[in-house]
Amino acid sequence: MRHMVLIRLDPAAAPAGGPDERLMADMNILIEEMTKAGVLLDTAGLRPTEEGTRVRQSGGKQTVIDGPFTETKEVIGGYCLLQTRSNAEAVEWASRFLRVHGPEWEIEVEVRQLDDQG
């Protein structure tokens, strides 16, 4: 089973300066463990919304909007693509990812199984 883990956060509530050296070191340890376990297929953080573009379609008409997106209070800050034996296993890895961040981070993840019927 493949799962997409979407990492959501409020940039205004994130610690000033972003992830510190301890968090990065702990994250690297977790990523190495996930890789050795054969669970992690891909992961990355996303560039700030100021550098993003949205393409919206309504009534057949498309609109292109460049960031920043001031009405957005929550953004997808990154993702992990996992290969697991079960939904529960994917949720456990996602929980471990959150624990690495510590109490100073207001962060959540959404775990979604990929529809591999294509």
N, C-alpha and C positions, 0 to 999 in steps of 0.2 A: 504494500500500500504506500502510495506517495501522498505526502501532506505538505501543504503550503502553510507556513507559519508567518503571519503578517504581524509586524511589530508596530504597535500604535503608541503614540505619546503626544503630549501637549508640549510643544517647544517652549512655551512660556513657563512651564513648571519644571523643566529639565534643569539640572544643576548648571550653574554658570561655568562656561568653559567646556561643557560636554563631559565625555567620559574621562576619568583620571587614569593615571598609570596603573594603579591597582586593578581597576575594572578591566582595563585592556589586557593585563597579564592574566587575570582570572578567566577572561573570555577566551583568550588564546588556549589556555589549558582545557577548557570545556570544548572548544572547537576541535582540538587535537583528539580528545577522547571520543567525540562524536564521529570523527573521521576514521579512527581506528576501529570503532564499532560498526562501521559501514553504514551508518545512519545518515550522515550529512552528505547530501548531493551537491548543494550550493548554498551560499549565504553572502549577503552584502548589505551594507548600509546604503541609504539613498541620499543623494545630494539635497540641499535645502530647497524648500518650495519656491524660494525666490528664483531659482534656476529652472523651475519646472514649467510645463505648458499643459493646459487642459484643452481637450477638444470635446465639445459638447454638441449633441445633436438633439433637436427638438422640432417636431413637425417637419422632419425631412431637411431642415436647415442646420448647417454646422457653424459653430462659432469657435474660434481659437482664442484662448485667454492665456496670457503669459503671467507667471507668478511675480510677486508673491500673491497668495490667495488670502486676503485679510479676513474673510468670513470663516476661515477654517480654524477651529480650536484644537483639532486633533489631526495628526498626520501619520501616514505610514512612514516610519523612519528606516525600515529595512525589512528583510525577509530571510527565512531559511526554507530550503526545500529538503524534506526528510524522506527517507525510505524506511518504513517501520513495519512490524508484523501486525500491529493493531492501532486503533485510535488511542487506546489507553497509553501505549508506549509513546506515541507522538505527543500526547498531553504531558507525560512525565518529562520528556526532553524539553518541552516548552517551559514547564515549571522550573526546571533547573536553570534554564536561560534567565528567567526572571529573578531567581534567587541570587544569581551572580551580581545583579545590579545593586542590591542592597536597598535599605530603607529610604535613601535620599532620592530615589527615582520613582516617579509616578508613571507607571508603564503597564501596558497590557499586551497580550498577544491573542490573535485569533487563529485557531488551528482548523484548517479546512482540508478535507481529503480531496485529492484531484480526481476528476471523473475521467478514468482511463479507458473509456469506451470509444474513443475516437479512432 
